[in-house]
């Protein structure tokens, strides 16, 4: 599907249903799956406009930005909004993932993962992120902890 067609679909959905948070999120996630990152960014920005108090919208936007070759902007965005949502663990986790993946700063990423884990100690995705890149003596207890929390999770 071309970007112009996807953009037209987004515009049509907005005309029919209004610029709602739900329409924006659906279109954003659809655009991500179709690798139409400009459309995804536009959609997630619209979701933020509808509800700026939902931290997951910023995480979604940052992921679309990173996939659109704007990882540094995505990291800056998340770091800028951390003071607005200091207790949202997945925000800290998202910054850590982007810092590690796009900037190669494992030590800094672990700082973000550690903060996320302090806020959500049973979130296995955070535990696994913190374990990755650690020496075995540090990683193994973390992975064992993740398996204990969620034994059926293949990521742990």
C-alpha positions as CSV (number, residue, x, y, z in Angstrom):
1,X,0.0,0.0,0.0
2,X,1.4,3.4,-0.9
3,X,1.8,6.2,1.6
4,X,-0.7,8.4,-0.2
5,X,-3.3,5.6,0.0
6,X,-2.6,5.1,3.7
7,X,-2.9,8.8,4.3
8,X,-6.2,8.9,2.4
9,X,-7.5,6.0,4.6
10,X,-6.5,7.9,7.7
11,X,-8.2,11.1,6.5
12,X,-11.3,9.1,5.6
13,X,-11.5,7.5,9.0
14,X,-11.1,10.8,10.7
15,X,-13.9,12.3,8.5
16,X,-16.2,9.4,9.4
17,X,-15.5,9.0,13.1
18,X,-13.8,12.3,14.1
19,X,-10.3,12.7,15.4
20,X,-10.8,10.4,18.3
21,X,-8.1,8.8,20.4
22,X,-9.3,5.4,19.4
23,X,-9.2,6.1,15.7
24,X,-5.8,7.6,16.0
25,X,-4.4,4.6,17.9
26,X,-5.9,2.1,15.5
27,X,-4.5,3.9,12.5
28,X,-1.1,4.3,14.2
29,X,-0.7,0.6,15.0
30,X,-1.9,-0.3,11.5
31,X,0.6,2.1,10.0
32,X,3.4,0.6,12.1
33,X,2.5,-2.9,10.9
34,X,2.6,-1.7,7.3
35,X,5.9,0.1,7.9
36,X,4.4,3.5,7.1
37,X,6.2,5.3,9.8
38,X,5.3,8.9,8.8
39,X,1.6,7.9,9.0
40,X,2.2,6.2,12.3
41,X,3.9,9.3,13.8
42,X,1.0,11.5,12.6
43,X,-1.5,9.1,14.1
44,X,0.2,8.8,17.5
45,X,0.6,12.6,17.6
46,X,-3.1,12.8,17.1
47,X,-3.7,10.4,19.9
48,X,-1.5,12.6,22.1
49,X,-3.5,15.6,21.1
50,X,-6.7,13.8,22.1
51,X,-5.3,12.6,25.4
52,X,-1.9,14.1,26.4
53,X,-2.2,12.4,29.9
54,X,-1.7,8.9,28.5
55,X,2.0,8.0,28.6
56,X,1.7,4.9,26.4
57,X,0.8,7.3,23.5
58,X,4.3,8.9,23.8
59,X,5.9,5.4,23.9
60,X,4.1,4.5,20.7
61,X,5.1,7.8,19.1
62,X,8.8,7.3,20.1
63,X,8.8,3.8,18.6
64,X,7.4,5.1,15.3
65,X,10.0,7.9,15.3
66,X,12.8,5.5,15.9
67,X,11.7,3.3,13.1
68,X,11.5,6.4,10.9
69,X,15.3,7.1,11.4
70,X,14.6,9.6,14.2
71,X,15.8,7.6,17.2
72,X,17.6,10.5,18.9
73,X,14.5,12.6,18.6
74,X,12.5,9.7,20.1
75,X,14.9,9.4,23.0
76,X,14.8,13.1,23.6
77,X,11.0,13.1,23.6
78,X,10.8,10.3,26.2
79,X,13.4,11.9,28.4
80,X,11.5,15.2,28.2
81,X,8.2,13.6,29.4
82,X,9.6,11.4,32.1
83,X,8.9,14.2,34.7
84,X,5.3,14.1,33.6
85,X,5.0,10.4,34.2
86,X,7.7,9.4,36.6
87,X,5.8,6.3,37.9
88,X,5.1,4.8,34.4
89,X,7.5,1.9,34.2
90,X,7.1,1.2,30.5
91,X,8.2,4.7,29.7
92,X,11.5,4.1,31.5
93,X,11.8,0.7,29.8
94,X,11.1,2.3,26.4
95,X,13.9,4.9,26.9
96,X,16.3,2.0,27.9
97,X,15.4,0.0,24.8
98,X,16.0,3.0,22.5
99,X,19.2,4.0,24.1
100,X,20.6,0.5,23.9
101,X,19.3,-0.3,20.4
102,X,20.1,3.0,18.7
103,X,22.9,4.5,20.7
104,X,24.6,1.4,21.9
105,X,24.8,2.7,25.5
106,X,24.2,-0.5,27.5
107,X,25.2,1.1,30.8
108,X,22.8,4.0,30.4
109,X,20.1,1.6,29.2
110,X,20.5,-0.5,32.4
111,X,20.0,2.6,34.5
112,X,16.6,3.1,32.8
113,X,15.7,-0.6,33.0
114,X,16.6,-0.6,36.7
115,X,14.3,2.4,37.4
116,X,11.5,0.6,35.4
117,X,12.0,-2.6,37.4
118,X,11.8,-0.7,40.7
119,X,8.4,0.6,39.5
120,X,7.2,-2.8,38.1
121,X,9.1,-5.6,39.8
122,X,7.0,-8.3,38.2
123,X,7.2,-7.1,34.6
124,X,9.2,-9.8,32.9
125,X,9.9,-7.8,29.7
126,X,11.8,-5.3,31.9
127,X,13.6,-8.1,33.8
128,X,14.7,-9.6,30.5
129,X,15.8,-6.2,29.1
130,X,17.9,-5.7,32.2
131,X,19.5,-9.1,32.0
132,X,20.5,-8.8,28.3
133,X,24.1,-7.7,28.0
134,X,24.9,-8.5,31.6
135,X,27.7,-10.9,32.6
136,X,26.3,-14.4,33.3
137,X,26.6,-14.0,37.1
138,X,24.2,-11.0,36.9
139,X,22.0,-12.2,34.1
140,X,21.2,-15.7,35.3
141,X,19.4,-14.6,38.6
142,X,17.4,-12.1,36.7
143,X,16.3,-14.6,34.1
144,X,15.5,-17.1,36.8
145,X,13.3,-14.4,38.4
146,X,11.5,-13.8,35.1
147,X,10.9,-17.5,34.7
148,X,9.6,-17.8,38.2
149,X,7.1,-14.9,37.6
150,X,6.0,-16.1,34.1
151,X,7.1,-19.7,33.5
152,X,5.4,-19.9,30.1
153,X,7.1,-16.9,28.7
154,X,9.6,-17.9,26.0
155,X,11.4,-14.6,26.4
156,X,12.4,-15.3,29.9
